[in-house]
Amino acid sequence: MMALTLGEYAETLSGLGGEPIAYVDESPAEYQAFLESVGLPEPIARVMADSDVAVERGYLLVESGDLGRLIGRPTTGLAETALPIGAEVAARTSTRSSRGRKVTS
């Protein structure tokens, strides 16, 4: 299984949900400034921004296959995992009103 970039992640979720989700790639300085603007202390915001750079460079990527061996089957991608869940949620919510009574269509 391949790792997803955040742009690919947003694209996959957009396709599954039918609504566009935009991913904006901010510079580390912009990301740190945003984190500070929402209340994170500067040292924590700096560490998070630096961690984001490490992720982008692939420093934290591990493709060992350990998870598949642990669960006894191949791992699945985001779309393959989320699509059935989304369909189940949609089926449940389309047959119930806000008060939990079944509605007919």
Order of alpha helices (4+ residues) and beta strands (2+ residues): alpha-alpha-alpha-alpha-alpha
